[in-house]
């Protein structure tokens, strides 16, 4: 699976909306985990996620562990990997 580092756009190029519609499910999955998205944008990206699978926690969510407001907000995310990254801190 691709990592969020694989899809970092070059500076000043906002490719997120275009990649969010990519036919490749792996690309959409990674785009949907980008920290620069609003929750509304994240919710608009269709991803299929196997809850039984193993996934690494998102680094940017882990970095917010000491921020209770951020953890509450991210716990309500539409993306299961964002929620799972929060859950692993509880």
FENLIN-V75291 format. One record per residue. N is the residue number from 1. PHI is phi as a letter, one per 20 degrees, with the letter a starting at -180 (NA if undefined). PSI is psi as a letter, one per 40 degrees, with the letter a starting at -180 (999 if undefined). Layout:
# FENLIN-V75291
N|PHI|PSI + N|PHI|PSI
This chain:
# FENLIN-V75291
1|NA|i + 2|f|i + 3|d|i + 4|f|d + 5|f|d + 6|f|d + 7|d|e + 8|f|h + 9|f|i + 10|f|i + 11|g|i + 12|m|e + 13|d|h + 14|d|g + 15|e|e + 16|g|d + 17|g|d + 18|f|d + 19|f|d + 20|f|e + 21|d|e + 22|g|i + 23|f|e + 24|e|h + 25|g|d + 26|f|d + 27|f|d + 28|g|d + 29|f|d + 30|f|d + 31|g|d + 32|f|e + 33|e|e + 34|f|h + 35|f|e + 36|e|e + 37|e|i + 38|f|i + 39|f|d + 40|f|d + 41|f|d + 42|f|d + 43|f|d + 44|e|e + 45|d|h + 46|f|h + 47|c|i + 48|d|h + 49|c|h + 50|e|h + 51|f|e + 52|e|e + 53|f|i + 54|e|h + 55|c|i + 56|f|i + 57|f|i + 58|f|h + 59|g|d + 60|f|d + 61|f|d + 62|g|d + 63|f|e + 64|e|e + 65|g|d + 66|e|e + 67|d|g + 68|f|d + 69|f|d + 70|f|d + 71|f|d + 72|f|d + 73|f|d + 74|f|d + 75|f|d + 76|e|e + 77|f|i + 78|f|e + 79|e|h + 80|f|d + 81|f|d + 82|f|d + 83|f|d + 84|f|d + 85|f|d + 86|f|d + 87|g|d + 88|f|e + 89|e|e + 90|f|999
